Amino acid sequence: MKPPNHKVRTLWLCGALHAFTHIYHVALMPLYLPIQRDLKLAGVEQATLLVTLMMIAYFVPSYGMGVLADRLSRKKLLATGLTINGLGYMGLSFAPNYWWALFCVVVAGFGGSFYHPAATAMIARLFPLGTGKALGLSGIGASVGFFIGPIYAGWRAETAGWRAPVFEF
C-alpha cells in the first residue's frame, strides 16, 4: 500500500531540509583561507573556530529541541530553525569583522539544532511502518548536503569571493 501524497511530500521536504542543514555545516570549510584574508585574521585557526562554534551552538540545545519537538508543531519548528539558520548565514555574508562572524555562526548553529529532533519525530510519526526506510531516505539529504556544500562554496568563492556562497546558501 502506497503512503498518502502528503506523507511522501513531507518526506521529500525533510530530505531537502536535511541537505540544507548539512550544507551549512560544511560550506565554510573550503572558505577558511579567504575568510582569514578578508577578515584579517592572525591565523587560519581563527577561521576554523567559526565552524567549531557553529557546531557547539548546534549540539548544545539538541535535548531542549527534542523536548520542544514533543510539545510543539514540528512543522513550525522546522520552518523556524531553517529561518534562523539562514539568517545566521546571511548575517555572516555581511560580517564586517570577526566578532560579528562569530555571533552569526552561533545563530546559524542554533537554528540548525531544530532539524534532527523535529524531523526525526515527524518522520517516525508519519511512517510507523517502514520508519527505518523513511529515515534512510531523509538521511540521503544529509549526504547530498555534505557533498554539495563544499564543492559549491569553493567554486563560487573562486568566481565571486567567499561571501557570495555564504549569502546564497
Secondary structure as GFF3:
##gff-version 3
##sequence-region A 1 169
A	DSSP	alpha_helix	5	26	.	.	.	ID=ss1
A	DSSP	three_ten_helix	29	31	.	.	.	ID=ss2
A	DSSP	alpha_helix	32	38	.	.	.	ID=ss3
A	DSSP	alpha_helix	44	59	.	.	.	ID=ss4
A	DSSP	alpha_helix	62	71	.	.	.	ID=ss5
A	DSSP	alpha_helix	74	93	.	.	.	ID=ss6
A	DSSP	alpha_helix	98	112	.	.	.	ID=ss7
A	DSSP	alpha_helix	115	126	.	.	.	ID=ss8
A	DSSP	alpha_helix	131	160	.	.	.	ID=ss9
A	DSSP	alpha_helix	163	168	.	.	.	ID=ss10
###
